[in-house]
């Protein structure tokens, strides 16, 4: 997929994730551990953390998608078999360092550019935490979501619990997190934890790519600043302070940017803008 786009790019290597370009300005990352339910481990987390940093710095790319290989799982969280093995063979293995961005380099990522999620199957533990921190998530009708960590004696360590509370409130978040129950794609949509449900399991990735193309068609500078404003409002207690942080950091640079000048000129001239790579 995507052989015709961005062939000259040189992303960081990933042992168990495939990188492709399904549309112009769009990066697709596919976790390729289908036999292990597309779980992640420390090595993959670090490798994907490097991919997302590279993506943010690559001017030809504007939006990314992450999905899982196969039809059963998007991501079933951390590889518990590997964690148990480390627990038996190491002193204090839980102190092993994962990237600050956590599961798949995404669950706690702030980043600069948007990452969409094509939830092609179950999203458990860290997989659900990736969805909770994504910009847009489109799920297969067969997708299911859960934070089952307490059932195996641990807890959701990738930042999903506070994000779940922020999105739903304490009672609804507790009903999901304290029971470990699985919620359907429809319930996730009703709770506004995902953006949409695809028409079929087979069309999930295709529909997510179409959504990514919509994002990629807009000014890359405008998208970066708009996303920053949305995320700052989510993270910051004061709405006014969230506005101030983004406005002070970006407004002057945005208004001086080539894309800002191009967008305003294109509007006046009633033509389609010709965007260039962001330098923000």
FIMIMI-554293 format. One record per residue (C-alpha): x, y, z; residue number from 1. Coordinates in nm, 3 decimals. Layout:
// residues N
<node u="X" v="Y" w="Z" n="NUM"/>
...
//
This chain:
// residues 280
<node u="0.000" v="0.000" w="0.000" n="1"/>
<node u="0.120" v="0.350" w="-0.077" n="2"/>
<node u="0.420" v="0.260" w="-0.296" n="3"/>
<node u="0.348" v="0.565" w="-0.510" n="4"/>
<node u="0.384" v="0.815" w="-0.226" n="5"/>
<node u="0.693" v="0.936" w="-0.038" n="6"/>
<node u="0.925" v="0.663" w="-0.162" n="7"/>
<node u="1.228" v="0.879" w="-0.078" n="8"/>
<node u="1.153" v="0.901" w="0.296" n="9"/>
<node u="1.373" v="0.724" w="0.548" n="10"/>
<node u="1.175" v="0.657" w="0.869" n="11"/>
<node u="1.331" v="0.495" w="1.176" n="12"/>
<node u="1.338" v="0.118" w="1.161" n="13"/>
<node u="1.069" v="-0.083" w="1.336" n="14"/>
<node u="1.104" v="-0.459" w="1.385" n="15"/>
<node u="0.735" v="-0.536" w="1.434" n="16"/>
<node u="0.553" v="-0.250" w="1.267" n="17"/>
<node u="0.514" v="-0.179" w="0.895" n="18"/>
<node u="0.537" v="0.174" w="0.759" n="19"/>
<node u="0.360" v="0.282" w="0.440" n="20"/>
<node u="0.202" v="0.586" w="0.277" n="21"/>
<node u="-0.156" v="0.516" w="0.162" n="22"/>
<node u="-0.214" v="0.872" w="0.039" n="23"/>
<node u="-0.013" v="1.186" w="-0.019" n="24"/>
<node u="0.101" v="1.343" w="0.311" n="25"/>
<node u="-0.036" v="1.044" w="0.508" n="26"/>
<node u="0.172" v="0.800" w="0.714" n="27"/>
<node u="0.034" v="0.456" w="0.803" n="28"/>
<node u="0.185" v="0.246" w="1.082" n="29"/>
<node u="0.062" v="-0.113" w="1.116" n="30"/>
<node u="0.156" v="-0.317" w="1.423" n="31"/>
<node u="0.260" v="-0.656" w="1.282" n="32"/>
<node u="0.233" v="-0.884" w="1.584" n="33"/>
<node u="-0.098" v="-1.043" w="1.485" n="34"/>
<node u="-0.002" v="-1.382" w="1.635" n="35"/>
<node u="0.048" v="-1.200" w="1.967" n="36"/>
<node u="-0.273" v="-0.996" w="1.932" n="37"/>
<node u="-0.064" v="-0.697" w="1.822" n="38"/>
<node u="0.057" v="-0.645" w="2.177" n="39"/>
<node u="0.343" v="-0.404" w="2.238" n="40"/>
<node u="0.663" v="-0.443" w="2.434" n="41"/>
<node u="0.934" v="-0.207" w="2.554" n="42"/>
<node u="1.140" v="-0.233" w="2.234" n="43"/>
<node u="0.844" v="-0.163" w="2.007" n="44"/>
<node u="0.731" v="0.127" w="2.228" n="45"/>
<node u="1.073" v="0.293" w="2.189" n="46"/>
<node u="1.085" v="0.226" w="1.816" n="47"/>
<node u="0.740" v="0.375" w="1.759" n="48"/>
<node u="0.824" v="0.671" w="1.982" n="49"/>
<node u="1.108" v="0.742" w="1.739" n="50"/>
<node u="0.872" v="0.705" w="1.442" n="51"/>
<node u="0.627" v="0.963" w="1.578" n="52"/>
<node u="0.908" v="1.211" w="1.651" n="53"/>
<node u="1.036" v="1.162" w="1.296" n="54"/>
<node u="0.680" v="1.208" w="1.164" n="55"/>
<node u="0.643" v="1.539" w="1.351" n="56"/>
<node u="0.968" v="1.665" w="1.197" n="57"/>
<node u="0.905" v="1.542" w="0.840" n="58"/>
<node u="0.753" v="1.836" w="0.645" n="59"/>
<node u="0.600" v="1.620" w="0.370" n="60"/>
<node u="0.378" v="1.431" w="0.618" n="61"/>
<node u="0.074" v="1.597" w="0.773" n="62"/>
<node u="-0.131" v="1.324" w="0.940" n="63"/>
<node u="-0.074" v="0.964" w="1.050" n="64"/>
<node u="-0.279" v="0.650" w="1.110" n="65"/>
<node u="-0.205" v="0.352" w="1.333" n="66"/>
<node u="-0.377" v="0.016" w="1.301" n="67"/>
<node u="-0.314" v="-0.350" w="1.373" n="68"/>
<node u="-0.236" v="-0.638" w="1.140" n="69"/>
<node u="-0.511" v="-0.893" w="1.077" n="70"/>
<node u="-0.878" v="-0.883" w="1.163" n="71"/>
<node u="-0.889" v="-0.982" w="1.530" n="72"/>
<node u="-0.698" v="-0.720" w="1.727" n="73"/>
<node u="-0.603" v="-0.357" w="1.695" n="74"/>
<node u="-0.378" v="-0.385" w="2.001" n="75"/>
<node u="-0.428" v="-0.600" w="2.310" n="76"/>
<node u="-0.196" v="-0.386" w="2.521" n="77"/>
<node u="0.138" v="-0.487" w="2.671" n="78"/>
<node u="0.278" v="-0.834" w="2.612" n="79"/>
<node u="0.199" v="-0.989" w="2.951" n="80"/>
<node u="0.398" v="-1.304" w="2.876" n="81"/>
<node u="0.711" v="-1.097" w="2.833" n="82"/>
<node u="0.632" v="-0.898" w="3.146" n="83"/>
<node u="0.590" v="-1.216" w="3.351" n="84"/>
<node u="0.918" v="-1.356" w="3.216" n="85"/>
<node u="1.098" v="-1.036" w="3.309" n="86"/>
<node u="0.938" v="-1.042" w="3.655" n="87"/>
<node u="1.080" v="-1.389" w="3.717" n="88"/>
<node u="1.426" v="-1.318" w="3.578" n="89"/>
<node u="1.499" v="-0.963" w="3.688" n="90"/>
<node u="1.518" v="-0.769" w="4.012" n="91"/>
<node u="1.248" v="-0.500" w="4.006" n="92"/>
<node u="1.166" v="-0.547" w="3.633" n="93"/>
<node u="0.884" v="-0.294" w="3.655" n="94"/>
<node u="1.151" v="-0.026" w="3.674" n="95"/>
<node u="1.250" v="-0.100" w="3.314" n="96"/>
<node u="1.216" v="0.227" w="3.132" n="97"/>
<node u="0.952" v="0.277" w="2.862" n="98"/>
<node u="0.937" v="0.602" w="2.665" n="99"/>
<node u="0.737" v="0.884" w="2.827" n="100"/>
<node u="0.490" v="0.845" w="2.540" n="101"/>
<node u="0.413" v="0.490" w="2.670" n="102"/>
<node u="0.228" v="0.222" w="2.469" n="103"/>
<node u="0.317" v="0.231" w="2.097" n="104"/>
<node u="0.468" v="0.573" w="2.160" n="105"/>
<node u="0.114" v="0.713" w="2.157" n="106"/>
<node u="-0.079" v="0.655" w="2.478" n="107"/>
<node u="0.079" v="0.959" w="2.647" n="108"/>
<node u="0.206" v="1.142" w="2.338" n="109"/>
<node u="0.131" v="1.510" w="2.304" n="110"/>
<node u="0.317" v="1.556" w="1.978" n="111"/>
<node u="0.264" v="1.812" w="1.705" n="112"/>
<node u="0.067" v="1.645" w="1.424" n="113"/>
<node u="-0.255" v="1.441" w="1.447" n="114"/>
<node u="-0.259" v="1.063" w="1.466" n="115"/>
<node u="-0.579" v="0.876" w="1.374" n="116"/>
<node u="-0.660" v="0.523" w="1.488" n="117"/>
<node u="-0.822" v="0.254" w="1.274" n="118"/>
<node u="-0.947" v="0.019" w="1.545" n="119"/>
<node u="-0.970" v="-0.296" w="1.335" n="120"/>
<node u="-1.043" v="-0.529" w="1.631" n="121"/>
<node u="-1.018" v="-0.550" w="2.007" n="122"/>
<node u="-0.842" v="-0.266" w="2.190" n="123"/>
<node u="-0.745" v="-0.383" w="2.537" n="124"/>
<node u="-0.528" v="-0.224" w="2.804" n="125"/>
<node u="-0.262" v="-0.015" w="2.636" n="126"/>
<node u="-0.447" v="-0.055" w="2.307" n="127"/>
<node u="-0.751" v="0.117" w="2.457" n="128"/>
<node u="-0.521" v="0.379" w="2.611" n="129"/>
<node u="-0.387" v="0.457" w="2.262" n="130"/>
<node u="-0.747" v="0.514" w="2.147" n="131"/>
<node u="-0.820" v="0.737" w="2.448" n="132"/>
<node u="-0.528" v="0.965" w="2.356" n="133"/>
<node u="-0.586" v="0.965" w="1.979" n="134"/>
<node u="-0.708" v="1.260" w="1.778" n="135"/>
<node u="-0.971" v="1.068" w="1.581" n="136"/>
<node u="-1.066" v="0.701" w="1.616" n="137"/>
<node u="-1.275" v="0.502" w="1.370" n="138"/>
<node u="-1.367" v="0.154" w="1.490" n="139"/>
<node u="-1.477" v="-0.164" w="1.320" n="140"/>
<node u="-1.830" v="-0.273" w="1.417" n="141"/>
<node u="-1.660" v="-0.577" w="1.575" n="142"/>
<node u="-1.420" v="-0.371" w="1.790" n="143"/>
<node u="-1.430" v="-0.403" w="2.167" n="144"/>
<node u="-1.260" v="-0.191" w="2.432" n="145"/>
<node u="-1.146" v="-0.272" w="2.785" n="146"/>
<node u="-0.899" v="-0.190" w="3.061" n="147"/>
<node u="-0.857" v="-0.541" w="3.209" n="148"/>
<node u="-0.530" v="-0.481" w="3.396" n="149"/>
<node u="-0.671" v="-0.522" w="3.751" n="150"/>
<node u="-0.791" v="-0.872" w="3.658" n="151"/>
<node u="-0.426" v="-0.979" w="3.623" n="152"/>
<node u="-0.304" v="-0.787" w="3.925" n="153"/>
<node u="-0.167" v="-0.472" w="3.762" n="154"/>
<node u="-0.314" v="-0.140" w="3.646" n="155"/>
<node u="-0.342" v="0.071" w="3.330" n="156"/>
<node u="-0.003" v="0.243" w="3.340" n="157"/>
<node u="-0.015" v="0.430" w="3.008" n="158"/>
<node u="-0.223" v="0.726" w="3.118" n="159"/>
<node u="-0.563" v="0.596" w="3.011" n="160"/>
<node u="-0.732" v="0.620" w="3.351" n="161"/>
<node u="-0.717" v="1.001" w="3.391" n="162"/>
<node u="-0.809" v="1.043" w="3.026" n="163"/>
<node u="-1.109" v="0.815" w="3.074" n="164"/>
<node u="-1.221" v="1.022" w="3.374" n="165"/>
<node u="-1.166" v="1.348" w="3.184" n="166"/>
<node u="-1.380" v="1.222" w="2.896" n="167"/>
<node u="-1.659" v="1.047" w="3.090" n="168"/>
<node u="-1.660" v="1.162" w="3.452" n="169"/>
<node u="-1.584" v="0.950" w="3.758" n="170"/>
<node u="-1.890" v="0.724" w="3.765" n="171"/>
<node u="-1.888" v="0.613" w="3.402" n="172"/>
<node u="-1.509" v="0.575" w="3.402" n="173"/>
<node u="-1.524" v="0.367" w="3.719" n="174"/>
<node u="-1.786" v="0.138" w="3.570" n="175"/>
<node u="-1.545" v="0.056" w="3.288" n="176"/>
<node u="-1.214" v="0.053" w="3.477" n="177"/>
<node u="-1.317" v="-0.116" w="3.804" n="178"/>
<node u="-1.504" v="-0.401" w="3.637" n="179"/>
<node u="-1.266" v="-0.458" w="3.346" n="180"/>
<node u="-1.571" v="-0.521" w="3.129" n="181"/>
<node u="-1.556" v="-0.495" w="2.753" n="182"/>
<node u="-1.759" v="-0.227" w="2.582" n="183"/>
<node u="-1.877" v="-0.257" w="2.224" n="184"/>
<node u="-1.802" v="-0.019" w="1.941" n="185"/>
<node u="-2.157" v="0.113" w="1.970" n="186"/>
<node u="-2.124" v="0.184" w="2.342" n="187"/>
<node u="-1.788" v="0.350" w="2.282" n="188"/>
<node u="-1.951" v="0.571" w="2.020" n="189"/>
<node u="-2.245" v="0.650" w="2.248" n="190"/>
<node u="-1.995" v="0.753" w="2.517" n="191"/>
<node u="-1.805" v="0.962" w="2.259" n="192"/>
<node u="-1.484" v="0.766" w="2.315" n="193"/>
<node u="-1.452" v="0.712" w="1.940" n="194"/>
<node u="-1.540" v="0.925" w="1.640" n="195"/>
<node u="-1.729" v="0.677" w="1.424" n="196"/>
<node u="-1.800" v="0.313" w="1.344" n="197"/>
<node u="-1.703" v="0.194" w="0.998" n="198"/>
<node u="-1.961" v="0.044" w="0.766" n="199"/>
<node u="-1.795" v="-0.297" w="0.792" n="200"/>
<node u="-1.487" v="-0.453" w="0.953" n="201"/>
<node u="-1.321" v="-0.464" w="0.612" n="202"/>
<node u="-1.374" v="-0.092" w="0.547" n="203"/>
<node u="-1.235" v="0.036" w="0.878" n="204"/>
<node u="-0.889" v="0.123" w="0.751" n="205"/>
<node u="-1.020" v="0.253" w="0.419" n="206"/>
<node u="-1.261" v="0.491" w="0.594" n="207"/>
<node u="-0.985" v="0.607" w="0.829" n="208"/>
<node u="-0.761" v="0.682" w="0.532" n="209"/>
<node u="-1.040" v="0.891" w="0.379" n="210"/>
<node u="-1.069" v="1.087" w="0.703" n="211"/>
<node u="-0.690" v="1.135" w="0.709" n="212"/>
<node u="-0.702" v="1.271" w="0.353" n="213"/>
<node u="-0.955" v="1.532" w="0.469" n="214"/>
<node u="-0.712" v="1.644" w="0.740" n="215"/>
<node u="-0.415" v="1.640" w="0.499" n="216"/>
<node u="-0.599" v="1.871" w="0.258" n="217"/>
<node u="-0.606" v="2.154" w="0.514" n="218"/>
<node u="-0.320" v="2.393" w="0.593" n="219"/>
<node u="-0.056" v="2.191" w="0.782" n="220"/>
<node u="0.023" v="2.496" w="0.996" n="221"/>
<node u="-0.345" v="2.553" w="1.071" n="222"/>
<node u="-0.386" v="2.188" w="1.171" n="223"/>
<node u="-0.084" v="2.195" w="1.404" n="224"/>
<node u="-0.204" v="2.505" w="1.588" n="225"/>
<node u="-0.569" v="2.397" w="1.599" n="226"/>
<node u="-0.469" v="2.056" w="1.740" n="227"/>
<node u="-0.245" v="2.224" w="1.998" n="228"/>
<node u="-0.535" v="2.444" w="2.110" n="229"/>
<node u="-0.769" v="2.146" w="2.144" n="230"/>
<node u="-0.517" v="1.941" w="2.341" n="231"/>
<node u="-0.420" v="2.230" w="2.565" n="232"/>
<node u="-0.787" v="2.278" w="2.657" n="233"/>
<node u="-0.809" v="1.906" w="2.738" n="234"/>
<node u="-0.497" v="1.913" w="2.956" n="235"/>
<node u="-0.537" v="2.251" w="3.129" n="236"/>
<node u="-0.793" v="2.316" w="3.400" n="237"/>
<node u="-0.861" v="2.677" w="3.301" n="238"/>
<node u="-1.018" v="2.732" w="2.959" n="239"/>
<node u="-0.881" v="3.086" w="2.938" n="240"/>
<node u="-0.531" v="2.975" w="3.040" n="241"/>
<node u="-0.543" v="2.699" w="2.778" n="242"/>
<node u="-0.621" v="2.961" w="2.514" n="243"/>
<node u="-0.341" v="3.187" w="2.636" n="244"/>
<node u="-0.081" v="2.908" w="2.623" n="245"/>
<node u="-0.156" v="2.818" w="2.262" n="246"/>
<node u="-0.208" v="3.174" w="2.143" n="247"/>
<node u="0.117" v="3.298" w="2.296" n="248"/>
<node u="0.313" v="3.003" w="2.161" n="249"/>
<node u="0.183" v="2.999" w="1.804" n="250"/>
<node u="-0.019" v="3.298" w="1.687" n="251"/>
<node u="0.261" v="3.527" w="1.570" n="252"/>
<node u="0.454" v="3.243" w="1.403" n="253"/>
<node u="0.137" v="3.123" w="1.234" n="254"/>
<node u="0.047" v="3.465" w="1.094" n="255"/>
<node u="0.400" v="3.505" w="0.954" n="256"/>
<node u="0.401" v="3.161" w="0.796" n="257"/>
<node u="0.396" v="3.097" w="0.422" n="258"/>
<node u="0.085" v="2.881" w="0.458" n="259"/>
<node u="-0.106" v="3.158" w="0.633" n="260"/>
<node u="-0.020" v="3.400" w="0.353" n="261"/>
<node u="-0.106" v="3.138" w="0.090" n="262"/>
<node u="-0.441" v="3.053" w="0.250" n="263"/>
<node u="-0.554" v="3.416" w="0.269" n="264"/>
<node u="-0.436" v="3.487" w="-0.087" n="265"/>
<node u="-0.615" v="3.176" w="-0.217" n="266"/>
<node u="-0.936" v="3.288" w="-0.045" n="267"/>
<node u="-0.914" v="3.634" w="-0.204" n="268"/>
<node u="-0.832" v="3.489" w="-0.545" n="269"/>
<node u="-1.100" v="3.219" w="-0.516" n="270"/>
<node u="-0.863" v="2.932" w="-0.588" n="271"/>
<node u="-0.744" v="2.618" w="-0.417" n="272"/>
<node u="-0.447" v="2.684" w="-0.185" n="273"/>
<node u="-0.109" v="2.529" w="-0.257" n="274"/>
<node u="0.018" v="2.430" w="0.087" n="275"/>
<node u="0.385" v="2.374" w="0.171" n="276"/>
<node u="0.544" v="2.174" w="0.451" n="277"/>
<node u="0.500" v="2.327" w="0.794" n="278"/>
<node u="0.793" v="2.504" w="0.958" n="279"/>
<node u="0.619" v="2.557" w="1.292" n="280"/>
//
